[in-house]
Amino acid sequence: MRIKLNPVNLVFYLLLMAMVLRPANGHAQKEFVIKSVNTQLNETVYFLNAVFEINLPDYIVKAFEQGFEIPLSMEIEISRKRGFWFDDAVVTIKQQYRLQYHAMLDSVSLLNMNSGNRLKFSTLEDALNHLTVLLNFPLLDNNALNQQEHYSARLNFGIDNAALPTPLKSSSLWENDWHIGSDWYEWDVTQ
């Protein structure tokens, strides 16, 4: 039995196969990994401590060195556990950062979009190393939690695709995968 395809369908099927069979970027390691997380209650406020591993692929480093901002986002959710229904979100926090390269100064800045604080570094590696440790990040007031309930939290960290510069958004469709982030890391919030 012989199947006939018209040229338009043939081109469509070849493009579809090329996209499906496109090799992964060949990264041996995950780009964003959450190594450890804990929350601790200090008087009446819960604080978050976390350790990350960040390994940016070469195409992201190259885009950064060409002057493109790299938007990063850390999302934190705290939920009340419910046995037979979806967990009830109590707090959702989105911490946003922008990595910027300043060619004239040959320096890197890390802008905290939530607070407006800007830190300067001599290299991208130094800026990424700064991001790998989060200490005493205030999460929520203890009074927001019911002492008789059980709560869980989850965290992820990665590239903020919604905030990518337009040229990088278009290149992410065909050339490189900019949808890079950690898996969700979940833990119980102890009271």
NUDONU-162239 format. One record per residue: residue in three letters; x, z, y of N, C-alpha, C, O in turn. Coordinates in steps of 0.001 Angstrom, whole numbers, plus 524288, in hexadecimal, padded with zeros to 5 digits. Each point is the difference from the previous one (the first is absolute). Layout:
N
ALAXZYXZYXZYXZY;...
***
This chain:
191
MET80352800007FB667FCAE800008049A8037F80000804D8803AD8031480062;ARG7FB2C7F989803348032D7FF5F804B47FCD08017B804C87FB877FE5680099;ILE806DA804DB802DC7FD4D801BB804BA8021F7FCE080494804BD7FF8E800B1;LYS7F7B87FE4780271801987FD14804A67FF3080364804CE7FBE48026A800A6;LEU808077FDBF802AD7FF98802E1804E8800D67FC37804808037F7FCB37FFDF;ASN7F944803D98040C801007FCC88049D8048880274802FE8012F804967FF2B;PRO801657F87A8044E804B3801F8802B37FF15804F88032780374803568003D;VAL7F8007FD3D8022D7FEE7804AF8031C7FFD9804CE7FC848024F8040580144;ASN7FAF67FB8F7FA557FFBF8046C7FC598055A801337FDAD801598048B7FF31;LEU801B17F7637FFBC80531800CA7FDD1803768031B803CA802AE803A97FE6A;VAL7FD3E7FADD8068D8030B802D4803F37FE24805A480062803298039B80050;PHE7F7AA7FD247FFA97FDD38054780043801E38034D7FB65801B080471800C1;TYR7FE0C7F9717FA7E8019D802F47FB65805DE8011980006801B08042C7FE4C;LEU801697F8218039C805A0800EC800508014B80454803E880351803527FEF5;LEU7FA0B7FCA08058E800D280434803D37FE44805467FDD5802A3803F4800BE;LEU7F8F47FC107FC9B7FE0A804D37FDAB803DC802187FBF88011B804AE7FFE9;MET800ED7F7EC7FCC9803C7801B37FC0E80509801F88028E80256803CB7FE31;ALA7FF4E7F9A0805FC804C3801B4802B57FF518057180240803A1803287FFE3;MET7F7B57FDF78022C7FF0C80532802367FFA88041A7FBB7802098045180098;VAL7FB657FA5C7FB197FF5B803C07FBBB80535801177FD5980130804767FEA9;LEU801DD7F77E8009C804F6800997FD3D804938013A8039780479800467FE40;ARG7FA6980078806CA8041E80148803C1802C7804F37FE3A7FD79803F77FEFE;PRO807A27FBD78009F802BA804B87FE3B7FF8C80453804047FFAA7FF13804B5;ALA80057805987F94E8001C8047E8038F805227FFCD802F8803937FD247FE86;ASN7FCC8805D480591804A37FFC98034E804EC801DA7FD3A8043B7FFD980247;GLY7FB4E801E07F8EF804928016A7FD03802628052D80192804A4800DF7FF16;HIS7F85E80288803378021D8050D8019D80067803847FB3A7FC33800C97FD29;ALA808648014780206800D08036B7FB8C7FDD78056D8010B7FF06802FD7FC5C;GLN8003F7FE448088A7FE2080535801487FB677FFA0803B67FF567FC1D802C0;LYS7FD90807E77FD487FB8A8003C8038880201800F780585803C1802E6800CB;GLU7F9AE7FAA080309801DE8005B805607FEF480551802778035A80219802BE;PHE7F807800197FC4F7FE9680521802177FE808037D7FB677FC647FEC77FD11;VAL8065D80581802567FEE9803AE7FBC27FF738056F8025980338801AB80328;ILE7F8AE8010C7FB447FF5580572801A18026A8035D7FBBF7FE0F8002A7FB9B;LYS8062B80283805B6802EA803197FC2D7FD8C8055D7FF1A7FF82801C17FB8D;SER7FEF7800D4808B37FD998052B7FF747FCB48012E804CA801067FE1F8044E;VAL7FAFB805127FACC7FC698018A8042C7FE3F8058D7FEF47FF188017C7FB84;ASN8006D801958089F7FD68805107FF7F7FD9380179805378019F7FE398042A;THR7FA798050F7FB6E7FD9B80237804B1800C8805DD7FFC27FFE18025B7FBD0;GLN800E97FFEE808B180072805A9800267FD0180213804AE7FFF17FDB280439;LEU7FD98806BB7FADA7FCF8802948040E80399803B3802F3802658037A7FDB3;ASN7FDF37FBBB807658031D803648035A7FC4480245804087FE5C7FD54803A5;GLU80056807A07FBA67FBFF802B0803127FAC67FD407FF377FD84800D07FBF7;THR800BE7FC00807AF7FAD87FD8C7FF57800417FA117FFAF7FBEF7FD6E80000;VAL808BE800587FFBC800847FA4C7FFF3802C77FE387FB09803E9802497FE62;TYR7F9F97F9897FF35802987FD857FB95803F27FC0D8020B7FED17FCDD80372;PHE805E8803587FA5D8041C7FC58801728017E7FCC17FB407FFF1801E47FB94;LEU801637F936805678018B7FC5E7FBE5805E47FF36800278024E7FF3E80427;ASN80016800F27F73F805817FEA77FF52800377FBAA7FBED7FD70800587FBF2;ALA805977FB9C8051B800507FBA07FC53805677FD8880033802AF8001D803FD;VAL7FED37FDA57F792804E77FD1D7FF9E7FEB17FA907FDF27FD477FF6F7FC14;PHE804B27FC92806A17FEFF7FA917FE9F8051D7FD3E7FEB78043C801C78016B;GLU7FB3F7F9E17FBE28045A7FC5F7FF417FE2D7FACC802387FBC87FE207FEA5;ILE8075F7FF85804C47FE897FB148027C804437FBF77FEF08048A800C880163;ASN7F9F17FAEA7FC23803977FBB37FED07FD827FAF1801E67FD137FD837FD1B;LEU8040E800F5807B37FD9F7FB4780220802837FB267FD9D804C77FFB37FF90;PRO7F8027FC817FEE68021E7FB0C7FE00803037FD15804457FF37800EE804A7;ASP804327FB927F9B4803527FD19803AA7FCDD7FCEB803FF801907FFB58048A;TYR7FA047FDF87F9E17FD077FCD3803B77FDA5803598045A7FF397FE1380457;ILE7FFA4806D67FA987FE06803748041F8047780186803A97FF5580013804C3;VAL80529801207F90A8048F8015080338801707FB578037380146800AD80497;LYS7FE867FAA47F93A8014C7FB4F803057FC237FF4080480801997FEDE80464;ALA7F95E801C07FA8D7FC0B7FF7E80423800EB8041B804397FF7E7FEE4804A7;PHE801DB805D77F9B48011C80438803B3804A77FE92803777FFD0800AF804C1;GLU804527FD597F8D9804B47FE89802EE7FF037FB64803AA802E47FF3A803C4;GLN7F9087FDB67FB237FE927FBA48036C7FC82801C68047E7FE657FCD48033D;GLY8006E8083F7FCF57FD228021B804707FA56801667FF047FD49801A38039E;PHE800DA7FDC47F7977FA968016C7FED97FF85805E07FF288033C802607FD5A;GLU7F8B67FFF1804EC7FED7805867FF047FE0C800927FA6B7FD487FC997FDF6;ILE80421807B97FFA17FE0A801357FAC87FC57804AD80087801C48045A80107;PRO7F9167FAC57FE437FC4A80452800617FF98802E27FAC67FF747FD937FBE2;LEU800D280788804597FF8C803467FB557FB66803AC800AA7FE95801738045C;SER7FF1E800077F7467FB768036B8003680026803E77FB808012B7FE9F7FB8B;MET7FDA38063A805B77FF7E804197FC117FA60801EE8003F7FE2D801B78041B;GLU7FF177FDFF7F77F7FA8F801B77FFD07FF91804E17FCA480221800487FBB2;ILE7FB0E8038B806607FF36804F37FD447FA2A8010C7FFD27FD4F7FFA4803F8;GLU800C2801A77F76C7FA7D801617FF667FFA2805477FD49802A8800F67FC1C;ILE7FA0B8026C805F87FEDC804FD7FD757FA387FFF47FEB17FCB17FF0380359;SER80223802167F7B17FA9F7FFA77FE267FE6A804EB7FD208032F802A67FD8F;ARG7F7C17FE7B802D07FDBC8044A7FCFA7FE877FDBF7FAB27FD4B7FC0B7FFA7;LYS804878068A7FC3B7FEDD7FE217FAB97FA5A8012D7FE917FE0A8044F800DA;ARG7FF6B7F7C17FCF67FAB0800BA7FE037FFF27FE1C7FA60801E97FBC07FECF;GLY7FBED807637FDCC800457FEF07FA6E7FDA97FADB7FE36802987FD067FD42;PHE7F89B801DE8043A7FD5E7FB6D7FDE07FECA7FBE78041B7FC987FCB57FF2D;TRP8060F8036C8051F7FF0B7FC418042C8052E7FEC8802A3803F0802877FEE4;PHE7FC1A7F9A180494804CC7FEB5802C9801D0804B0803367FCD880310801F2;ASP8084E7FD6B7FE8F802198042A8034D7FE4E7FF1D805A67FF557FB91801BD;ASP7FFFE808BB801117FE2C7FFD98056C804B580059803AA802AF803FC80023;ALA7FE4F7F7D7802D4804807FFED803937FF3D803F48045D7FC0C7FFE9802BD;VAL807BD8038C7FDE57FFDA803F68041C803417FE31804A97FE558006F8047E;VAL806507FD8C7FA63803917FE448041C8029F7FAEC7FE46801A77FF767FB84;THR7FEB27FCDE80818803057FB387FF2C8039C7FF57804B07FE447FFF48047C;ILE806C27FF8A7FA68803E87FF7580425803007FAF77FF12801A87FEE77FB9F;LYS7FF097FE0F8087D803447FB537FFB48045B80094804037FF1E7FFB4804B7;GLN805958011F7F94E804A48008B8034D802A77FAAD800368017B7FDDE7FBF3;GLN7FF227FFF7808C0802277FAC28008D8053D80013802D6800DC80308803A2;TYR8029B7F9867FA92805367FF7780243801267FA3B801027FD9D7FC8E7FDA3;ARG8060780275805DE801F77FAB9800F2805F68003B8000780259802FB802F4;LEU800097F9DA7F9BD805A97FF518000F801347FB4F8036F7FDC87FBCC7FF42;GLN805BC804E7804808014C7FBD2803AA805EA7FF708005F802DB803DC80035;TYR7FEEB7F73D7FFE0805917FEE6800A6800EB7FE24805937FD3D7FC8F801EB;HIS806A0805B6800AB8015B7FE938055A805517FD4A7FFDB804118028E7FFCC;ALA7FBD77F83C80050804CB7FCEE7FF6A803D9800F780471804B88004A7FF1A;MET7F94F80034805A680385800C98047A80317805157FF84804898004C80193;LEU7F8F9803A77FC40802878051A7FF648023C800C07FA89802BD803D17FEF7;ASP7FC0D7F8797FD838016B800707FA7F7FE768055B7FDE280321802CC7FDA8;SER7F7E37FE84803457FE068050B7FE2D7FA867FF4A7FDC37FD7D7FBF5800B1;VAL800CB8080C7FCA77FAE6800087FD747FCE68048A802338021180448800BB;SER7F8F37FAC2800547FCB48045E801AD7FB78800977FC347FE177FC367FDBD;LEU800468089A801A67FB8A8015C7FCC37FBFD8027B80396800DB8043B80220;LEU7FAC17F9187FE877FBE0801D6803727FBA5802677FCC17FDD17FD737FC8E;ASN800EF807788048E7FB83802957FD9A7FB457FE79803477FF70801CD8046D;MET7FD2E7FAEA7F9727FB927FDEF802F27FBFF8043B801417FD267FF84803D8;ASN80292804967F9067FC2E80425800E98019A8038E804827FCBB8019780326;SER8084A7FFA67FD25801CB803A680409802A17FD4E804A080064802428043A;GLY801687F8F17FAFB802D87FD4980421805CD8013C80012802E07FDD48032F;ASN7FEE9805A07F95D805958015D7FFCB8032E7FB6D7FDE87FE677FD5C7FC50;ARG80612801C08060E8037D7FBCF7FE5880555802567FED380238802D98032D;LEU7FFCE7FBE77F8318053D801AB7FE778037D7FB377FFA77FE477FBD27FE5C;LYS8069B804CC80330803C97FBAB7FFE6803F1800EE7FB9C801AD804677FF0B;PHE7FFC27F7547FE51803CA8002E7FBBB803CB7FB7A8009E7FEC57FC128027C;SER805CF804837FB42803D87FBC78006A7FF127FBBA7FBF3801877FB85800D7;THR7FBF8805D17FABD7FF037FC117FBF07FA85800A07FDC57FD87804178008A;LEU800A57F7C77FCF57FAF8800337FD41800378040B7FBA37FC39802D87FF1E;GLU808237FD687FE34800A1803CB7FBC27FF5680599801F67FD8E803337FD5F;ASP804947FDFF8072D7FF668053E8023E7FA458012D801367FE22804527FF05;ALA7FF1F7F7DB803187FA73800C08013C7FCD4800D67FB087FC94803607FFD6;LEU8048D7F9907FC1D7FD348009C7FB0A8013F805427FD7D7FC918027C7FDBC;ASN808537FF35802A88016D805277FDE77FCFD80456802BF7FE72803D47FD8A;HIS800BD7FB93807877FCEB803E0802E87FA6A800407FDE27FDAE804337FFAD;LEU800307F73F7FEE47FA9F7FFD27FE037FF72802167FA727FBA1801037FE45;THR808A67FFA87FEE97FF998019D7FA897FEB8805C17FF457FEAA801A37FBAE;VAL801B78016E8086F7FEBA805937FF977FC13801668043D800F17FF2B804A4;LEU7FAB3802F37F9AF7FBF1801D0803997FF89805E27FF4E7FEB3801D87FBC1;LEU8025A8011A8085D7FFE1805B67FFB07FC1380240803D57FFBC7FE718048B;ASN7FD3D8053F7F9847FC5480301803377FC627FC94803497FF49800E9804AB;PHE7FE787FB2D7F8D47FC2A7FCAD8029F7FABE802D57FFD67FDF3800E57FBBF;PRO7FFCB8008F808C37FB14802F67FFF57FB787FCAD7FE007FEF27FBC680207;LEU7FE638063A7F9EF7FBAD7FD1D7FD9E7FAB5801B2802107FD1F7FCE98024D;LEU801A28080D7FCD77FAEF801EA801BC7FFFB805EA8003C8035F802A37FDD0;ASP7F8C37FF52804E27FF428059E8008D7FD6B802137FB0D7FC897FD7C7FDD0;ASN805248070D800727FDCC8026D7FB567FA22800E3800847FD387FFE97FC14;ASN800D8800F2808AB7FA6A800EE800CC7FCAC7FB3A7FEC87FB3F800787FF72;ALA807297FAF1800207FD167FB3F7FEAE7FEAA7FFC87FA337FCDC7FCC17FE5B;LEU80582806B17FE887FF1D800087FA5F7FCB8804AF7FE66800BA80456801F1;ASN7FBB07FAB57FA847FCCC804247FDC080332802957FBA6801C77FD517FC6C;GLN7FEF8807C3803D480355802C37FC437FDF67FFC17FA65802FE800C77FC52;GLN7F7EF7FE25802FE7FDC57FFB17FAC08006D7FA857FD9D7FEA57FF427FB72;GLU803287FD0880777800597FA977FE248059D7FEA87FE75803B6802AB80180;HIS7FCCE7F9237FB77805237FDFE7FE7A800F67FAE5802E57FC7A7FCC680092;TYR808598028B8013E801557FB7080325804B57FD307FDAF80379802607FDAD;SER7FC847F8878030A804807FCD67FE7A801AA7FCC0804B27FD077FF3B803B3;ALA807BF7FEEA7FC0B802087FCB180430802AF7FB5A7FD7D801A9800307FB7E;ARG7FEB77FBA980786802E47FB757FE32802A27FD628049F7FE438006680477;LEU805F87FCEC7FA53803627FDD38040F802177FAC17FE30801537FF537FB6E;ASN7FEF77FCF280835803017FB447FEF2802E77FE67804E97FEAC801AE8044E;PHE805497FB137FB06803787FE938044A801D77FA6F7FF21801667FE8F7FBA1;GLY7FE9F7FE4C8087F801CD7FAA27FF657FF787FCD2804F57FF498021C80443;ILE801167F8C07FB1A7FF717FC53804567FA467FFE4801A27FC887FFB27FCAF;ASP8027B8008D808607FAAB7FFA9802177FEC47FA3F800FB8013E7FDE380423;ASN7FC4C7FF9B7F8027FEFE7FA63800567FC6A7FE808047C8007F7FBBA80225;ALA7FBF7807A47FF4B7FC6C7FED08044C802EC7FF988052D7FE357FD5380392;ALA8063F805467FCE4802F18000C804E6804B77FC557FFF88031980004803AD;LEU7FD767FCD97F832804607FC537FFD17FF9C7FC068046A7FBAF7FE638015F;PRO808B380000800E07FFDE7FBBA803D07FDD07FB0C7FD6A800DF7FF1C7FB5A;THR7FC5A7FDBC807987FD4C7FB687FDE6803877FC617FCD27FE577FE567FBCF;PRO8066080058805E2803427FC8C7FCC280132802507FA9C800707FD227FC2B;LEU80015807FA8038E80118802717FAF17FB22800297FC9D8005E7FFA87FB38;LYS7FB0F800DD807367FB207FFD97FCFD7FF6E7FABF7FD4E7FE927FFC57FB6A;SER802897FC08807617FF657FAD47FDA7804177FF0F7FBCA7FECD7FD8F7FC09;SER805FD8044D804B2803FE7FF3D7FBF57FED4803487FB2E801AF7FEAF7FBB1;SER7FB6F80595805037FECA8035B7FB837FC307FD5E7FC4A7FF9B801897FB76;LEU7FD947FA82806687FC4B7FD4B7FC9C802BF7FC897FC0A7FE237FF777FB9A;TRP8064A7FE25805DD802707FC1B7FCA380572801637FE2F8016C7FED17FB90;GLU801A6803A6807BD805828009D7FEBC8015F805547FDC180219800627FBB1;ASN7FCBA803AD80739801BF805397FE7D7FB67803BE7FFEE7FC3B7FF66802ED;ASP8042A804657F9BF7FBD7803DF7FF8D8010A8047A803C7803B1803027FF54;TRP7F8FF7FD63804A5800778043D803CC7FC43804747FEB27FFD3803E5802D1;HIS7FD387FB977F8FE7FC7B804357FE558032D803CC7FCB27FF928002B7FB36;ILE80396802D28077D803AB803767FD5C7FEC28059F801737FFA08015C80498;GLY7FFBF801D67F7747FEF88057E800F1800938031D7FB01800667FDD87FBB8;SER7FFA280728804EB8006D803767FB7A7FACB8002E7FD247FBF67FE6880210;ASP80438803887F93C7FB32801607FD477FDE7804F480291802E6802E580284;TRP7F80E7FE097FCD27FDCD804E3802058024A8048B7FCEC800227FFE37FB32;TYR801A1804078078980214804CA7FDAB7FBDC80434800D07FE7A801148046E;GLU7FFB48014A7F7537FBCA803DF80061801E88055E7FE508034D8007C7FC8A;TRP7FA8F8038B805F88014D8055F7FEA47FB8380390801A67FCB17FE8C8032D;ASP8034A806257FA977FC09803E480160801D780328804B1804978015C80075;VAL7F7BD7FFC2802FE80120803558047E7FEAF8058F7FE637FB73801407FF13;THR8087980211800957FF1C8056A7FE647FF048035B804C9802967FF7B80406;GLN7F998803FC7FB6A7FE768035E804698020B8057B7FF407FF1A803628034C;
***
